[in-house]
Amino acid sequence: MNKEKSALIHELCSRIAVEQDHKKFLVLVEELNRLLSADDHHFRVGNTERKIPERNFVEKDQIAENDER
């Protein structure tokens, strides 16, 4: 795992730990799961090239926009 991906995972975990809104919490957990699953998939198939998936995790503003819809 590279430093950038590790930092993203750390930030997600920090946000999950304090999130009070259930919907936002689930979005963050799903994103963390996606990042970890992608890493696990690369490990299982023996891919030595570890890339961060194209989509970045959902920003706080995007969660608020989704709640308004």
C-alpha positions in Angstrom: 0.0 0.0 0.0 1.4 3.4 -0.9 1.5 6.5 1.3 -1.3 8.2 -0.6 -3.7 5.4 -0.2 -2.7 4.9 3.4 -3.4 8.5 4.1 -6.9 8.2 2.4 -7.7 5.2 4.6 -6.5 7.0 7.7 -8.7 10.1 6.9 -11.7 7.9 6.2 -11.3 6.1 9.5 -11.0 9.4 11.4 -14.2 10.7 9.7 -16.0 7.4 10.4 -15.1 7.5 14.1 -16.8 10.8 14.7 -19.7 10.7 12.1 -23.1 11.1 13.8 -25.3 10.9 10.7 -26.2 7.3 9.9 -26.4 7.9 6.1 -23.1 9.7 6.0 -21.5 7.0 8.2 -22.7 4.3 5.8 -21.3 6.2 2.8 -17.9 6.6 4.4 -17.8 2.9 5.5 -18.8 1.8 2.0 -16.0 3.9 0.6 -13.5 2.5 3.1 -14.6 -1.0 2.2 -14.2 -0.3 -1.5 -10.6 0.9 -1.0 -9.7 -2.1 1.2 -11.4 -4.6 -1.2 -9.5 -3.2 -4.1 -6.3 -3.7 -2.2 -7.3 -7.2 -1.2 -8.2 -8.1 -4.8 -4.8 -7.0 -6.0 -3.2 -9.1 -3.3 -5.2 -12.2 -4.2 -4.5 -12.0 -8.0 -0.8 -11.4 -7.4 -0.8 -8.0 -9.0 2.3 -6.2 -7.8 1.2 -2.9 -9.2 -0.9 -1.4 -6.4 -2.9 1.6 -7.8 -5.5 3.7 -6.0 -8.9 3.1 -7.6 -9.9 5.9 -10.0 -12.8 7.2 -7.7 -11.8 9.1 -4.6 -13.9 8.9 -1.5 -16.9 11.1 -1.1 -16.2 14.6 0.2 -18.3 16.0 3.0 -20.0 18.5 0.6 -21.0 15.7 -1.8 -22.7 13.8 1.1 -24.7 16.9 2.0 -25.7 17.3 -1.6 -26.9 13.7 -1.8 -29.0 14.2 1.4 -30.8 17.2 -0.1 -31.9 15.2 -3.2 
